[in-house]
C-alpha cells in the first residue's frame, strides 16, 4: 500500500468524503494517518463535525482498532514561511515579509509556487520520522484538486526543478517528485456513474499516465442500489398490461376489472420500470468505460440517511471490505 494516497475527482463526486473515509480505513488496527486539505475549503472539518482546522496537525478521529486520524489544512503563506525558514533561516525576516504582503504576492503572481508548497508539505509529512527512526505517519491522504487540475498540480515540481537548475529550490522540487513518481504514491480518481464525471476520469487517467504519475484506483461514489437486474428488467418490460394487472390483483391490490385499482397501477409502474431501465443501461455503459481504463474499480453506496460522521465510518468499513485499505 502506497504511503501517500492522493484523492482527486470531478467537483460534486464526493472526493473529500472519499478521502476522509480512506484515511479512517487506513488508520484502523493501530495505524496513524494524516488527512491533508489543500484547497482551503475546510471540507474535512465539516465532515468530522469539528471547528475549522488551523495550520497545524491535529487529531480529529479515532479509527476502529485504536488507530488515529490527524488532519492538516495547508495554508500556502504559512507553508512558504516554513520553506524560507527551512532553507534560508529567515526567521523574523520571513514574518516581516508576510506583514509586507510579499508572500501573498508571491503565491498569487506565481500559482506554481503555491502548488510546490502544498505538495512539498504533504511529501514532508510522508518522509518525516520520529526520534526512534519510525515514520511519524503510516499513511498520508491528500484531498487534492479536481481531476481537471490534478496532473499539473502534482507535476509542477518537475517544471520548477527544470527552471531552477541548482540550489535549494531545485533540490526540494526534485525531492518532492521522487516521492510523487514512486511507488510511495497512488493517485485515486473518484467518479459517479454519469457521463461527464466518467469522461473526466478517463481524461485524467490518460494525463496522469502521460506525466508518469502513479494512477491507483477508480472509486465510484454514491452508487444507488440495484432494484432489478437485466433479466428482471426484460421480464417487467415484456409483461402484457393485462397480465400485470391480474398479478397485482392476485397480490391483493384491487380488482382486475377494467378501471379497477390494479388496472390504474399498471401505467405508473411500467413508466417507473422504463425510467429505471434507462438509468440501468446508462450506468452499465459507464461501468464499461471505467473497466476499459484497466484500473482496480470499487463502488461505494449512496447512503440512505445522507452523509454524517456515522456515514463516514460506514464508508471506511466498506473500503476495507473491498481491500482498498
LUMKOL-600573 format. One line per 10 residues: for each residue x, y, z of C-alpha. Coordinates in steps of 0.05 Angstrom, whole numbers, plus 5000, padded with zeros to 4 digits. Example, Ala and Ser with C-alpha at 12.3 -4.5 7.8 and 13.67 -1.06 7.14 Angstrom:
<koltors>
5246,4910,5156 ~ 5273,4979,5143
</koltors>
This chain:
<koltors>
5000,5000,5000 ~ 5028,5067,4979 ~ 5042,5114,5037 ~ 5017,5177,5001 ~ 4945,5168,4978 ~ 4923,5226,4932 ~ 4848,5231,4921 ~ 4820,5271,4863 ~ 4754,5274,4825 ~ 4708,5320,4787
4672,5371,4831 ~ 4609,5341,4861 ~ 4633,5269,4862 ~ 4648,5270,4936 ~ 4724,5266,4933 ~ 4733,5299,5001 ~ 4685,5248,5032 ~ 4722,5190,5000 ~ 4789,5219,5022 ~ 4764,5224,5094
4735,5153,5093 ~ 4801,5127,5064 ~ 4841,5160,5120 ~ 4795,5126,5171 ~ 4802,5059,5135 ~ 4878,5063,5133 ~ 4883,5083,5206 ~ 4849,5020,5232 ~ 4889,4968,5272 ~ 4930,5020,5308
4957,5057,5248 ~ 4964,5132,5243 ~ 4940,5172,5183 ~ 4946,5245,5165 ~ 4890,5275,5123 ~ 4914,5336,5085 ~ 4870,5390,5055 ~ 4900,5436,5002 ~ 4841,5476,4974 ~ 4823,5518,5035
4750,5498,5037 ~ 4751,5467,5107 ~ 4712,5408,5079 ~ 4748,5360,5127 ~ 4727,5399,5188 ~ 4654,5397,5165 ~ 4656,5322,5153 ~ 4685,5307,5221 ~ 4638,5358,5254 ~ 4694,5398,5285
4717,5471,5284 ~ 4757,5500,5227 ~ 4826,5468,5221 ~ 4887,5513,5236 ~ 4954,5506,5202 ~ 4976,5450,5247 ~ 4969,5375,5251 ~ 4911,5359,5297 ~ 4878,5293,5317 ~ 4806,5293,5293
4784,5220,5298 ~ 4798,5151,5327 ~ 4792,5093,5279 ~ 4768,5023,5296 ~ 4823,4984,5329 ~ 4854,5045,5362 ~ 4884,5080,5302 ~ 4886,5155,5297 ~ 4869,5205,5242 ~ 4903,5272,5243
4884,5329,5196 ~ 4922,5388,5167 ~ 4894,5446,5126 ~ 4955,5474,5090 ~ 4959,5549,5085 ~ 5004,5569,5026 ~ 5030,5632,5060 ~ 5049,5596,5124 ~ 5079,5538,5084 ~ 5123,5589,5048
5146,5616,5115 ~ 5164,5545,5135 ~ 5202,5537,5070 ~ 5240,5602,5079 ~ 5259,5583,5150 ~ 5279,5513,5130 ~ 5325,5532,5073 ~ 5344,5604,5086 ~ 5337,5611,5162 ~ 5300,5677,5153
5263,5673,5219 ~ 5235,5742,5237 ~ 5254,5768,5168 ~ 5204,5718,5138 ~ 5150,5744,5184 ~ 5166,5815,5163 ~ 5157,5794,5090 ~ 5088,5767,5108 ~ 5068,5833,5140 ~ 5091,5870,5078
5047,5825,5035 ~ 5107,5797,4996 ~ 5088,5725,5010 ~ 5016,5734,4988 ~ 5042,5769,4926 ~ 5090,5711,4911 ~ 5037,5657,4917 ~ 4987,5697,4877 ~ 5031,5720,4820 ~ 5063,5651,4811
5009,5598,4822 ~ 5062,5544,4811 ~ 5097,5566,4874 ~ 5033,5555,4913 ~ 5027,5483,4886 ~ 5100,5469,4902 ~ 5088,5489,4974 ~ 5025,5448,4980 ~ 5054,5384,4951 ~ 5120,5396,4987
5086,5399,5055 ~ 5049,5334,5042 ~ 5112,5299,5019 ~ 5150,5325,5080 ~ 5097,5291,5124 ~ 5107,5226,5084 ~ 5183,5227,5096 ~ 5182,5252,5168 ~ 5208,5204,5222 ~ 5208,5207,5298
5269,5201,5343 ~ 5266,5125,5340 ~ 5270,5126,5264 ~ 5197,5106,5252 ~ 5153,5144,5204 ~ 5110,5195,5241 ~ 5051,5174,5198 ~ 5037,5106,5167 ~ 4996,5140,5113 ~ 4984,5210,5087
4918,5221,5049 ~ 4913,5284,5007 ~ 4846,5314,4988 ~ 4873,5341,4923 ~ 4846,5390,4870 ~ 4795,5365,4819 ~ 4813,5317,4763 ~ 4819,5373,4711 ~ 4877,5404,4750 ~ 4908,5344,4785
4963,5328,4735 ~ 4991,5398,4733 ~ 4984,5405,4808 ~ 5026,5343,4821 ~ 5075,5355,4764 ~ 5091,5428,4779 ~ 5154,5409,4817 ~ 5182,5378,4753 ~ 5174,5446,4719 ~ 5204,5483,4778
5264,5435,4781 ~ 5275,5449,4707 ~ 5273,5524,4716 ~ 5317,5526,4778 ~ 5377,5485,4756 ~ 5414,5489,4823 ~ 5403,5509,4895 ~ 5353,5491,4949 ~ 5291,5504,4906 ~ 5317,5455,4854
5335,5403,4907 ~ 5268,5410,4942 ~ 5228,5403,4877 ~ 5268,5341,4858 ~ 5257,5310,4927 ~ 5182,5320,4921 ~ 5180,5290,4851 ~ 5219,5229,4876 ~ 5161,5216,4923 ~ 5105,5233,4875
5131,5189,4819 ~ 5149,5130,4862 ~ 5112,5070,4890 ~ 5103,5110,4954 ~ 5047,5148,4918 ~ 4980,5128,4888 ~ 4931,5176,4855 ~ 4858,5153,4862 ~ 4802,5183,4820 ~ 4732,5190,4848
4673,5190,4799 ~ 4599,5178,4792 ~ 4564,5131,4743 ~ 4548,5191,4699 ~ 4575,5210,4631 ~ 4612,5275,4648 ~ 4648,5250,4711 ~ 4667,5185,4677 ~ 4695,5222,4616 ~ 4735,5268,4662
4762,5207,4698 ~ 4784,5176,4632 ~ 4817,5240,4610 ~ 4850,5249,4678 ~ 4877,5178,4677 ~ 4908,5189,4608 ~ 4940,5255,4631 ~ 4969,5223,4695 ~ 4998,5165,4656 ~ 5028,5212,4604
5062,5250,4661 ~ 5087,5184,4691 ~ 5048,5196,4755 ~ 5024,5132,4790 ~ 4950,5121,4780 ~ 4918,5079,4835 ~ 4845,5062,4833 ~ 4778,5087,4808 ~ 4726,5095,4863 ~ 4654,5102,4841
4617,5141,4894 ~ 4543,5146,4912 ~ 4521,5083,4875 ~ 4447,5072,4880 ~ 4423,5002,4900 ~ 4404,4955,4843 ~ 4329,4942,4846 ~ 4325,4896,4785 ~ 4378,4861,4745 ~ 4379,4858,4669
4336,4794,4665 ~ 4284,4821,4713 ~ 4280,4887,4675 ~ 4269,4849,4610 ~ 4214,4809,4642 ~ 4180,4871,4671 ~ 4182,4908,4605 ~ 4157,4847,4566 ~ 4097,4830,4610 ~ 4029,4849,4578
3989,4903,4615 ~ 3931,4856,4628 ~ 3976,4802,4657 ~ 4009,4853,4702 ~ 3940,4877,4725 ~ 3919,4806,4741 ~ 3984,4795,4780 ~ 3972,4859,4821 ~ 3901,4838,4834 ~ 3924,4770,4856
3970,4803,4905 ~ 3911,4838,4937 ~ 3919,4906,4904 ~ 3847,4913,4878 ~ 3800,4881,4828 ~ 3823,4861,4759 ~ 3762,4891,4725 ~ 3775,4947,4675 ~ 3784,5012,4713 ~ 3797,4975,4778
3851,4994,4827 ~ 3902,4944,4799 ~ 3889,4969,4728 ~ 3904,5041,4749 ~ 3971,5020,4779 ~ 3997,4988,4715 ~ 4017,5051,4675 ~ 4055,5085,4732 ~ 4092,5020,4748 ~ 4111,5010,4675
4134,5082,4669 ~ 4176,5073,4732 ~ 4206,5009,4704 ~ 4223,5044,4639 ~ 4257,5101,4676 ~ 4297,5052,4717 ~ 4315,5012,4655 ~ 4344,5075,4621 ~ 4385,5092,4683 ~ 4408,5020,4689
4431,5019,4617 ~ 4468,5086,4625 ~ 4503,5062,4688 ~ 4524,4997,4656 ~ 4552,5036,4597 ~ 4593,5080,4643 ~ 4618,5019,4682 ~ 4643,4991,4617 ~ 4682,5055,4602 ~ 4713,5054,4671
4731,4980,4665 ~ 4767,4994,4600 ~ 4815,5040,4637 ~ 4849,4978,4665 ~ 4849,5002,4737 ~ 4820,4970,4800 ~ 4748,4991,4805 ~ 4710,5000,4870 ~ 4640,5024,4887 ~ 4613,5059,4948
4539,5061,4962 ~ 4493,5121,4965 ~ 4477,5126,5039 ~ 4402,5127,5052 ~ 4409,5172,5113 ~ 4455,5222,5079 ~ 4527,5238,5098 ~ 4544,5248,5171 ~ 4600,5223,5216 ~ 4568,5154,5224
4563,5150,5148 ~ 4637,5166,5142 ~ 4654,5107,5186 ~ 4607,5064,5145 ~ 4643,5082,5081 ~ 4710,5068,5115 ~ 4686,4999,5133 ~ 4664,4988,5061 ~ 4732,5009,5034 ~ 4766,4958,5080
4718,4903,5058 ~ 4737,4917,4986 ~ 4811,4913,5002 ~ 4828,4985,4987 ~ 4858,4995,5056
</koltors>
